[in-house]
């Protein structure tokens, strides 16, 4: 199921709007839960509660790969003109066993696009279960670190780190976090995102 979710928090009329673009897959699109319960929606609520003039647009799509994201990012950047891009793709590349080099190239191209639009980038990494083999999982994990270091961008190494070992934090499919787990994910993202908000 493909989701294109746009979450925009209302602002006071006098506020100067800045925008965060969340660009990810089902882990950010709110798969299996109400969209309002997803961590990007909670991020928008937190910013609004803090009186921030920053809105959140969630353009995440369930099932998205880095190739799909690369194909549509330029249009999203032109439409939403974000100050910050949270790039949270790669999980589906890994689950499908796609070449890590291709994933890294796609992510790099998206980072370059965002930078050209004067957006700051938070790259959000993922980790794979050990059944994919040590060589593939290590290369996959390293791709995010290498890219962040090369492009000098912020990195959150593992989106699901706060809940990864808690089976109760996941839906029956064992892949997607529950609604109750979303605040923990938000707090994890927030720590890496806050320095980019100026």
Protein Blocks (a to p, Z undefined) as FASTA:
>chain_A
ZZdddddddddfkbccddddddddfklnopoiafklpmklmmmmmmmmnopabdcddfbd
ehiafklmmmmmmmmmmmnopabdcddehjlmmmnopafklmmmmmmmmmmmmmmnopac
ddddddddfklojklmmmmmmmmmmmmmmnopacdfblklmmmmmmklpcfkomaccfkl
mmmmmmmmmmmmmmmnZZ
